[in-house]
Amino acid sequence: NRAALPTMERVALAANSCWFKSGDAVFKPYRLAPELNSFSGRPRILAVPRNSPESRPMLVVQAEGNPARLDAFGPMINGPDGERIKRDVLRWAGGATGC
């Protein structure tokens, strides 16, 4: 399914496994905050500071529509790992599951 919600569910599962649970140094200071049940029609995942989850997200990945249109923004996208993050998200959104 290429709609926003199933796309973001795939991205969330892979991001959790590959970025947060794997011990990836880039994501070690953060934790995953999924917001998949969005009333705005834009399911999303956030990378928030591990010890301050109420703080401003450092990364937002969201989708809307069918087929899903992805958007990623925040300080991490503009940083040195932004291109890798974009590649990972696009790969997972397309159905890949590996890290």
C-alpha positions in Angstrom: 0.0 0.0 0.0 1.4 3.4 -1.0 -0.9 5.6 1.1 0.6 7.8 3.8 -0.2 5.7 6.9 1.2 2.3 5.7 4.2 4.1 4.2 4.9 5.8 7.5 4.3 2.6 9.4 7.1 0.9 7.3 9.4 3.9 7.9 8.7 3.9 11.6 9.5 0.2 12.0 12.7 0.4 10.0 13.8 3.7 11.7 13.2 2.2 15.1 15.2 -0.9 14.3 18.0 0.7 12.2 18.5 4.1 13.8 17.4 3.8 17.5 17.7 0.2 18.6 20.9 -0.5 16.7 23.0 1.9 18.7 23.6 4.1 15.7 25.8 6.9 17.1 24.0 9.6 15.1 20.7 8.7 16.8 22.0 7.7 20.3 21.1 11.1 21.9 17.5 10.8 20.6 14.5 8.6 20.9 11.7 7.8 18.4 8.4 9.5 18.9 5.9 8.1 16.4 2.7 10.1 15.7 1.1 7.7 13.2 -2.5 8.3 14.3 -2.6 11.9 13.0 -6.0 13.6 12.7 -4.3 16.0 10.2 -3.9 13.2 7.7 -0.1 13.5 8.0 1.3 10.5 10.0 4.8 11.3 11.2 7.7 10.2 13.2 10.0 12.5 15.3 13.5 12.2 16.7 13.4 14.0 20.0 16.1 14.4 22.6 16.3 11.2 24.7 16.3 13.0 28.1 13.8 15.8 27.1 11.1 14.3 24.9 8.9 17.4 25.2 11.6 19.5 23.5 11.5 20.6 19.9 12.1 17.6 17.5 15.4 17.4 15.8 13.9 15.4 12.9 10.4 15.2 11.5 9.5 12.7 8.8 5.9 12.8 7.6 3.7 11.7 4.7 0.4 12.6 3.3 -1.9 11.5 0.4 -2.1 8.4 -1.7 0.4 7.8 -3.1 2.3 9.2 -0.1 4.3 12.4 -0.5 7.1 12.3 2.0 8.6 15.3 3.7 11.6 15.4 6.1 12.8 18.5 8.0 14.5 19.7 11.1 18.1 20.3 12.2 19.2 16.7 11.5 18.2 16.9 7.8 20.3 20.0 7.4 23.3 18.4 9.2 26.1 16.1 8.0 23.9 13.0 8.1 20.9 14.6 6.2 21.6 12.8 2.9 21.9 9.4 4.6 18.6 10.0 6.5 16.9 11.0 3.3 18.2 7.9 1.5 17.1 5.6 4.3 13.6 7.1 4.5 13.1 6.8 0.7 14.4 3.2 0.7 12.1 2.2 3.6 9.1 4.1 2.1 9.6 2.0 -1.1 9.4 -1.2 0.8 13.0 -2.1 1.7 13.4 -3.4 5.2 17.2 -3.6 5.7 19.5 -1.1 7.4 
